[in-house]
Amino acid sequence: MRLFRSEGVIGIAEAALSFALAASRDSHPHEYMGMLRGEDARSLGLDREGTVVTDVLVIPGTESNAVSATVKTSMIPNDIQSVGSVHSHPNGVLQPSDADRASFQRGDVHIIVGAPYERDDWQAFDSDGQPTDLDVIDVEPPEESFFDFTQEDIDRELREESDSREGWR
């Protein structure tokens, strides 16, 4: 992944949009809120520069009600792949409130999903709260290996640890 993206956020993966719509529907009548992560478009096999939103992160400790959602900022991962936020408006209004605009400062793109949470019930906004277009792109995000070790690695480390303890006796 390149750290400097010349084209900014160019789209959202179909799977990420579907997840945001489903999560918003499941949270109704309360608001839903999550953070967006992206991948370099070229790493997804696209012949374009820029970033594609590939993931919606559920942030532990998020509190919501029918008119707001609050994320515990200390729980947001400090992630170079973070590109913005997504939240729902159970009333269906796809315009940012003043509070929404104030929260748009962290990231390049922010999505509002409105009831009834169907395929066209969303709008993207830039960090100034202005509507922006995002292509919906049918790509498969690359498999991410959260754990970069195997059971064999664990067993080997435990054996080495046990051996070193016996050497201290």
N, C-alpha and C positions, 0 to 999 in steps of 0.2 A: 504494500500500500504506500502511495506517495503521501507525504505530509502536506504538500502544497498542491491544492486542486485548482487548476486554472478556470474550470467551468462551474464550480460550485455544485450544488445539489441539482441533478438533472432529472431525477425520477424516484419512484418508489416501487419496490418489488411487489408484485401481485400478492404474494404470501404475507408480506408485512401489512399491506392495506387490509387484507382479509382478517388478519389477527386484530388490528385496531378496531375494525367494525364489530367483530364478534365480542371483543372485550368491552366495548362501549355498550353493546346490546345487553351483555350479561350484567353490567353495572347499573343499568337503568332501574329505577328513576334517579340514581345518583350519577354524578359525573365520574368519568374515568380519566386517569392521567398516566402517561408513560413517557419514557425518553426514547429518542430515535438514534439508531446507529447506522452508519453507512459504510459501504465498501467502494473502492475505486472501480469505476465502470469497466475498465480494461481487465481487471482481475476476474470479472464476471463474464468475460468473453464478448463484451460489447466493443464496437469500433468507435467509441466516443470517449472524450475526456470528461471528467467530472465524477461525482459521487452519486451512488444509488442507495436510498434508504433500504436496508435489508432486514433490520431488526427493530422490534419494539420491546424495550426493557421495562419490566414491571419493577417498580422501586418499592422495597419493603418499607412499611410504615406509612404509606400514602393514606391520607384520610380524605373522605369525600362525603358530600351530601348533594341535595338536589340543585344547588346553585354554585358549588365550588369544589375544587379538589386541591389538596395541599400535599406537596411532596416534601419529605424531610431532606433538605439539601445535603445533609451530612451522609445520606445513604446513596446519593447519586455517584456512580463510578466516575473517577477522573480518567476519562477515556478519550484518546485522540480521535476515535472513530465516532464520537458523539456529534450529532449534527442538528439536534433540536428536540422538540417535544410534540406530543399528541395529547389532546384531551377532548372530551365529549361535551356537548351541550344538549341535555335531555329535552330542552324546549325546541330543539330543531334549528335554532338560529345559527347560521354559519358566518357570523361576524364576531370579531374579537371585542371583548369588553375592555375597559380601561385597565382592569386587573390583568387580563390576558396580555395586553400590549406590554405591561410592565414586566411580565414573566418571559417575554420573547427575546430578552437581551442575550440569553445564553443559547447560542446556536444560530444556524443559518436559515432553518425552515421549521415552521410550526404548523401543525395540522389540527383543524377543528372538525370533529365528526358530529353530525346532528341526527337526532331521532328522525325517522325510524331506523337509521343505521343501515341503509341499503347502499348498493354500489356507488351511487352518485351523491350520497349525502355527506360530502366532505369538501373542505377547501383548504388549500395550503396558503401560508402567509410568510412573508420575509420577516426579518428581525424588527422592522419598523411597523409591522402590522398591515402591510399592503398585500393584497391578494397576489399570488404568484402561481404559475402553472407548473405542475409536476406530471410528467408522463408516468403512466402505470406500465411497468416493464415486467414481462414474464421471464424472470431469471431465477435460477436456483442459487441461493447464497452458498458460498463454499463451506464445506464441512469445517467446523472449528473444533480443534481439540482442546477442550478446557483443561483436561489433564494430559500432560505430555509425558506420562510414564505408564508403564505396564505393571501387571502383578509380578512379573519376573524382576522388574527393577526394585519393587518393594521388598520382595523376598531376599534379593542380593544385599540390599541395604541393611535389612534386619540381621542377616548372617554376619555381615562385616561389623555391625555394631556389637553383636554378641561376642564375636571373636576379639574385638578390641577390649571389651570389658573383662574377658577371661585373661587377657594379657596383663591387666592391671592387678590381678590377684596375686 
